[in-house]
């Protein structure tokens, strides 16, 4: 048999704390200074996870109940409503599903999105795309990144070469729409929000296989992470593992 395994986090482990422990203090700081938080989110999955986390933080009294939250992504809005239509396909109860669609103001049209610029903080804006490679989030980053009272919360893995990776690295500016935008806002990376398994979880999954495969191909990861997982598989499991080169072909 042949196994393909991803390796996004093949060289690291996720922190023990969960997304609530990271997001709660960040939003507390934001609310205290009256700033605007811009969260680049993936429209399918991550946006709903963050909305649910904000609802839980509200229920626990961790963040102000009246902190305005806006979901500015038509695709994310559509996906959020799917949770109502398919209750058997997820683990949220009815109250939590209602909260997904009521804990944030849904921003559908471009004019509604532009109107957010006339509001004052504190407020939270979730917008695609998750790595800030495009979408409405770019307009919000252009508007709010330069103010030290504001916050940019990165909610997942940021691939090298993306604006999200530039922000995560602590850069003093980021290029948006052909100009360099100064970054004075606090940048927060949620380490626990990723949907990708870490190195321990990947190895644990491989160990569930009933027998050793003939070959493991390590894919979907940066070179360093992929090679680290390859070595872990070879040394820890004693299996043949290979990181294929881009464009290479191998017999089935």
Residue, then its C-alpha position, 0 to 999 in steps of 0.5 A: x500500500x501507499x500512503x500520502x500524508x500532509x506535513x504543514x506542521x510536520x516540524x512542530x507541535x501545537x500549544x496546549x492552550x486552546x483558541x479561547x485562551x488566546x483570543x479572549x485576552x487579545x479581545x480584552x486588550x482591544x476593547x480596553x483601548x477602543x481599537x478595531x480588530x481585523x481578522x483575516x479568516x478562511x470563509x469555510x470553517x475558520x470564520x465559523x470557528x471564530x464566531x463560535x469562540x467569540x460567542x463562548x467568550x461572551x457567554x463566559x463574560x470574558x469579553x464585553x457583551x456589547x463588543x460589535x462583531x461584523x462578518x464581512x464575507x458573502x461566502x462566509x455568511x452563506x457557509x454560516x447559514x448552512x449550519x442551520x440547514x444541516x444540523x446533523x452534519x456538525x456538533x453544535x447544538x441549536x443555541x450555538x448555531x443560532x449564535x453563529x448567525x446572531x452574534x455578528x452583523x452580516x455584511x453582504x454588499x460592498x456598500x455595507x462593507x465600505x460603511x464600516x469605515x465610518x464606525x468607531x472602535x471598539x469593534x471586530x471585523x472578520x473578513x476573507x481571505x485567511x492569508x490576506x491574499x485578496x478579498x475585502x480584508x485588504x481594504x480593512x487592513x489598509x484602513x486600520x493597520x497603521x493605528x497602534x490601538x488596533x489589532x490584526x489577529x491571524x487565525x491560521x497558517x500563513x504560507x510564505x509569500x503571503x501578506x499574512x506571513x509578512x504580518x506574522x513576521x513582524x514587518x513594519x509595512x505590508x504592500x496592499x493595492x500597489x502601496x506600502x501600508x504601515x503596520x503599527x497595529x498589534x499583530x496576534x497569531x492564534x497558534x491553536x486555531x489551525x485545522x492542520x494536525x501537528x507532528x505528534x498527531x500526524x504520527x499518531x494517525x499513521x500508527x493507526x494503520x493496520x500494517x506498514x505501507x510500502x511507501x509513504x509520500x510526505x506532501x502539502x508542506x514547506x520543505x523544512x516541515x516535510x523533511x522533518x516529518x519524513x525523518x520522523x517517519x523513517x526513524x520513529x516508525x521504520x517506514x520508507x518515506x519520501x518527499x516528492x519533488x514538484x512535478x515528479x511522477x511515481x508508479x502507483 
